[in-house]
Amino acid sequence: MHIHMTSRNISVTEDVYELLSRMKLEGESFSDAIKRLAGRRRLADCAGLWSDVSEEEMKAFQESVGGLRKSALESLRGNIVEGR
């Protein structure tokens, strides 16, 4: 089965091309990068997304993240001391 996808050429300034090129993930086409980036939400769109999470659940989440952060920092410090 062969799927033919049409394409269009667009013009962007050199600085926009460089920006998009830096934001593109390894192995990702420019079309895929544009799709991924255009699908991002604005911060305001995220307001209230966690409004149904109880205080108890939020506290557990924050403690979990704090523990992960502490472990990551300890690991990083260990790697620096060992010269890795």
C-alpha positions in Angstrom: 0.0 0.0 0.0 1.4 3.4 -1.0 0.2 6.6 0.6 0.9 9.8 -1.3 1.2 12.8 0.9 1.2 16.2 -0.7 3.7 18.7 0.3 4.1 22.5 0.2 7.1 24.7 0.3 7.2 27.5 2.8 9.7 30.4 3.3 11.2 31.2 6.6 13.9 33.6 7.5 17.4 32.2 8.3 17.0 32.8 12.0 13.7 30.9 12.1 15.2 28.1 10.2 18.1 27.9 12.7 15.7 28.0 15.7 13.6 25.2 14.3 16.7 23.2 13.4 17.9 23.5 17.0 14.4 22.5 18.4 14.1 19.5 16.1 14.7 16.2 17.8 17.2 13.7 16.5 15.7 11.8 13.5 12.7 14.1 13.4 11.7 15.8 10.1 11.0 19.5 10.0 7.3 18.6 9.4 7.2 16.4 12.5 9.0 19.1 14.5 6.5 21.8 13.4 3.6 19.5 14.3 5.0 18.7 17.7 5.8 22.3 18.5 2.5 23.7 17.1 0.6 21.3 19.4 2.1 22.8 22.5 -0.3 24.4 24.9 -0.1 27.8 26.3 0.6 27.9 30.1 -2.9 29.5 30.6 -4.5 26.4 28.9 -3.0 24.3 31.7 -4.8 26.3 34.5 -7.0 24.0 36.6 -5.8 20.7 35.1 -5.0 19.4 38.5 -7.9 20.9 40.3 -9.4 17.5 41.1 -6.3 16.2 42.8 -6.7 16.1 46.6 -4.3 17.8 49.0 -3.2 14.4 50.2 -2.4 13.3 46.7 -0.6 16.5 45.9 1.5 16.3 49.0 2.5 12.7 48.1 3.4 13.8 44.6 5.5 16.7 45.9 7.3 14.4 48.4 8.0 11.9 45.5 9.4 14.6 43.3 11.5 15.9 46.2 12.9 12.4 46.7 13.7 12.1 43.1 15.4 15.5 43.0 17.5 14.6 46.1 18.6 11.3 44.5 19.5 13.0 41.3 21.5 15.7 43.1 23.3 13.0 45.2 24.1 11.0 42.0 25.4 14.2 40.3 27.6 15.1 43.2 29.0 11.5 43.3 29.8 11.7 39.6 31.5 15.0 40.0 33.6 13.7 42.9 34.5 10.6 41.0 35.4 12.7 37.9 32.8 11.2 35.6 
